[in-house]
């Protein structure tokens, strides 16, 4: 049996320390590539920034902007699709109707503007029919009217004058009708107010200034000349002013009429002109289901 005895701390010998050994010089630490041997290493390079943002941060900004552009483009496309497929407003319908009326003189065939037969009511009160004898191919403004009227038409930007001649049912009266085309209703109204009043056979021997007569050989209107004009009328509808000039089918000159004619021998002229003016200016609202309209 072993017995272990401990000395009191005051009597214990001091602890032995390891002998001091000076450090041996070793090889210097390696510096960065290309630097002299033993040079101190360079600090880590700072990241490149633009306007305070790093590359990854700019990538996030680009993604966010791209998403914003996509959302905006989608909203624009949806809005455009809705605009193209919505029903037209009442104001748009009115503008389309006005534009359609203003194009009729070009869009309609001549036979639709000047039908082959037009009804009228003479003094007796029963309906008769006037027959078209011909349509003038020339649509120039100034050659179609007397010089006094040509000045007014030129002042208000006349675009064309369409003319045709009719003979009444008994072929005793012939009428030349002229449709004067203006850019819009406002200019047509201004021109209409500056034109002379309607004038009938009052024994003065002339109705000048008026629409010029248009005669067609081989028809009842063949003898009708400017000298034979005995009546003139003016009417308006939309961007059109409709003129008429009438005379007797035998070509009798107005100067030969020395006194006023009783009744209304040339009432057919105004009625035909009014019918044509009403047909050209009567507005029809667009019907998107019809093939004649594109909505």
C-alpha positions in Angstrom: 0.0 0.0 0.0 1.6 3.3 -1.2 1.3 6.4 0.8 1.4 9.8 -1.0 2.4 12.9 0.9 2.0 16.5 -0.3 4.2 19.4 0.9 2.5 22.6 1.9 2.5 25.3 -0.9 5.1 27.3 1.0 7.6 24.5 0.9 7.1 23.4 -2.8 10.0 24.1 -5.1 9.5 26.7 -7.9 8.2 25.4 -11.3 10.9 25.0 -14.0 10.4 27.1 -17.2 11.6 25.8 -20.6 14.8 27.4 -21.8 14.6 30.5 -24.0 15.3 29.8 -27.6 15.5 32.8 -30.0 13.5 32.5 -33.2 15.4 31.7 -36.3 15.0 34.0 -39.3 12.8 32.3 -42.0 12.0 33.2 -45.6 10.0 36.3 -46.1 6.3 36.0 -46.9 5.5 35.9 -50.6 4.0 39.1 -52.1 1.4 39.4 -54.9 2.3 38.0 -58.4 4.7 40.3 -60.2 5.8 42.1 -57.0 9.4 42.1 -55.6 10.1 39.2 -53.4 9.3 40.0 -49.8 7.0 43.0 -50.7 3.9 43.5 -48.5 0.6 42.1 -50.1 -1.7 44.6 -51.8 -5.2 45.2 -50.2 -8.2 43.5 -51.9 -9.5 45.6 -54.9 -12.7 47.6 -54.3 -15.8 46.6 -56.4 -16.6 48.9 -59.4 -19.7 51.0 -59.0 -21.7 53.3 -61.3 -23.8 56.1 -59.7 -23.3 54.3 -56.4 -24.6 51.0 -57.6 -22.8 47.7 -58.2 -23.3 45.4 -61.2 -25.8 43.1 -59.4 -27.7 46.1 -58.2 -28.0 47.5 -61.7 -29.2 44.1 -62.9 -32.0 44.3 -60.4 -32.9 47.8 -61.6 -33.0 46.6 -65.2 -35.3 43.7 -64.3 -37.6 46.1 -62.4 -37.7 48.5 -65.3 -38.4 45.7 -67.8 -41.3 44.6 -65.7 -42.7 48.1 -65.6 -42.4 48.4 -69.4 -44.2 45.1 -69.8 -47.1 46.2 -67.5 -47.3 49.6 -69.3 -47.3 48.0 -72.7 -50.0 45.5 -71.7 -52.2 48.4 -70.4 -51.7 50.3 -73.7 -52.6 47.2 -75.8 -55.7 46.5 -73.7 -56.8 50.2 -74.0 -56.3 50.2 -77.7 -58.1 47.0 -78.2 -61.0 48.3 -76.1 -61.1 51.6 -78.2 -61.1 49.7 -81.5 -63.9 47.3 -80.4 -66.1 49.6 -78.4 -69.4 51.0 -79.8 -69.1 54.4 -81.5 -70.4 57.4 -79.5 -73.2 59.6 -80.7 -70.8 62.4 -81.6 -68.7 60.0 -83.7 -71.9 58.8 -85.5 -72.8 62.3 -86.3 -69.4 63.1 -87.7 -69.4 59.9 -89.8 -72.9 60.8 -91.2 -71.8 64.3 -92.1 -68.6 63.0 -93.8 -70.7 60.4 -95.8 -73.0 63.2 -97.0 -70.0 65.3 -98.1 -68.6 62.4 -100.2 -71.8 61.5 -102.0 -71.1 63.6 -105.1 -68.0 61.5 -105.7 -69.2 58.1 -104.2 -72.6 57.9 -105.8 -72.9 57.1 -109.5 -74.3 59.9 -111.6 -77.5 58.0 -112.2 -78.2 57.9 -108.5 -77.7 61.7 -108.1 -79.8 62.3 -111.2 -82.4 59.5 -111.4 -83.9 58.6 -114.8 -87.4 59.7 -113.6 -88.5 62.2 -110.9 -92.0 62.9 -109.8 -93.4 66.4 -109.6 -96.9 67.9 -109.0 -98.1 70.5 -111.6 -100.9 73.0 -110.9 -103.6 70.4 -111.4 -102.4 68.6 -108.3 -101.8 65.1 -109.7 -98.3 63.6 -109.9 -96.4 63.5 -113.2 -92.9 62.3 -114.0 -90.0 64.2 -115.6 -87.5 62.2 -117.6 -83.8 62.8 -117.7 -82.5 63.7 -121.2 -78.8 63.7 -120.3 -75.9 64.3 -117.8 -73.1 66.7 -118.5 -69.7 65.1 -118.1 -67.9 68.4 -117.4 -68.0 69.3 -113.7 -65.9 72.5 -113.7 -67.5 75.3 -111.7 -67.1 78.5 -113.7 -68.2 77.2 -117.2 -71.4 75.9 -115.6 -72.9 79.2 -114.5 -73.0 82.8 -115.6 -70.0 85.0 -114.6 -71.9 86.8 -111.8 -72.6 83.5 -110.0 -69.1 82.1 -110.8 -67.6 84.9 -108.7 -69.6 83.8 -105.7 -68.8 80.1 -106.2 -65.1 80.8 -106.5 -65.1 83.0 -103.4 -66.5 80.1 -101.3 -64.3 77.4 -102.8 -66.6 75.6 -105.2 -65.3 72.1 -105.9 -67.6 71.0 -108.7 -70.9 71.6 -110.5 -72.8 68.5 -111.6 -75.5 69.1 -114.2 -78.3 67.2 -115.8 -81.3 68.1 -117.9 -84.9 66.9 -117.6 -88.1 67.2 -119.6 -91.5 67.3 -118.1 -94.1 64.6 -118.9 -95.6 66.5 -121.8 -92.1 67.5 -123.0 -93.1 71.1 -123.2 -90.8 72.3 -120.4 -87.1 71.5 -120.0 -85.1 72.0 -116.8 -81.3 71.9 -116.3 -80.4 71.1 -112.7 -76.9 71.9 -111.2 -75.5 70.5 -108.0 -72.8 72.9 -106.7 -70.4 71.1 -104.3 -68.7 73.0 -101.5 -66.2 71.8 -98.9 -68.7 72.0 -96.0 -72.2 73.1 -95.1 -70.9 76.4 -93.6 -69.4 77.5 -97.0 -72.4 76.3 -98.9 -74.7 78.4 -96.7 -72.6 81.5 -97.1 -72.6 81.1 -100.9 -76.4 80.4 -101.0 -77.1 83.6 -99.1 -75.1 85.6 -101.6 -76.8 84.2 -104.7 -79.6 86.2 -106.3 -83.3 85.4 -105.6 -85.3 83.0 -107.6 -86.7 84.6 -110.7 -89.5 83.6 -113.0 -90.9 84.8 -116.4 -91.9 88.3 -115.5 -91.7 89.8 -119.0 -88.2 91.4 -118.4 -86.8 89.1 -121.1 -84.0 87.5 -119.0 -83.2 85.5 -115.9 -79.5 86.1 -115.9 -77.5 85.3 -113.9 -78.4 81.7 -113.6 -77.2 78.1 -114.2 -76.3 77.6 -117.8 -78.6 75.5 -120.0 -77.4 72.0 -121.1 -79.0 70.7 -124.3 -78.7 67.1 -125.6 -79.1 66.5 -129.3 -81.9 64.0 -130.3 -83.9 64.7 -127.1 -86.6 67.1 -126.1 -83.9 69.4 -124.7 -82.0 69.8 -127.9 -83.3 73.4 -128.6 -82.8 74.6 -125.0 -80.1 77.3 -124.9 -79.1 80.0 -122.5 -81.2 82.5 -124.4 -84.2 80.3 -123.8 -83.9 80.4 -120.0 -87.1 81.8 -118.5 -86.9 80.7 -114.8 -84.2 80.1 -112.2 -84.3 78.7 -108.7 -81.9 78.1 -105.8 -82.0 75.5 -103.0 -79.5 74.2 -100.5 -78.9 70.9 -98.6 -75.9 70.1 -96.5 -72.7 71.0 -98.4 -74.6 71.4 -101.7 -76.4 74.3 -103.4 -78.8 73.1 -106.1 -79.6 75.4 -108.9 -82.2 75.0 -111.7 -82.9 76.9 -114.9 -86.0 76.2 -117.0 -87.4 77.1 -120.4 -89.8 75.9 -123.1 -88.8 72.9 -125.1 -89.2 74.7 -128.4 -86.3 76.9 -127.6 -88.3 80.1 -127.4 -86.0 82.9 -126.3 -86.9 84.6 -123.0 -86.7 88.0 -124.8 -89.8 86.9 -126.8 -91.9 86.7 -123.6 -93.2 90.3 -123.2 -95.5 89.7 -120.2 -95.6 87.7 -117.1 -96.9 84.2 -117.5 -99.9 83.2 -115.3 -99.7 80.4 -112.8 -96.4 78.5 -112.3 -95.5 77.0 -115.7 -92.0 76.2 -114.5 -92.8 74.8 -111.1 -91.3 71.5 -112.2 -87.9 73.1 -112.1 -87.9 73.9 -108.4 -89.6 70.6 -107.4 -87.0 68.5 -109.3 -84.1 70.6 -107.8 -85.6 70.2 -104.3 -85.9 66.5 -104.7 -82.3 66.1 -105.7 -81.1 68.4 -102.9 -83.0 66.5 -100.3 -81.7 63.1 -101.6 -78.1 64.3 -101.4 -78.3 66.0 -98.0 -80.5 63.5 -96.1 -78.2 62.1 -93.4 -78.3 58.4 -92.6 -76.6 57.4 -89.3 -74.0 54.7 -89.7 -75.3 51.1 -89.4 -72.3 48.9 -88.4 -74.2 45.8 -89.4 -74.6 47.0 -93.0 -72.1 46.2 -95.7 -72.2 49.9 -96.8 -70.5 51.0 -93.6 -67.2 50.2 -91.9 -67.2 50.8 -88.2 
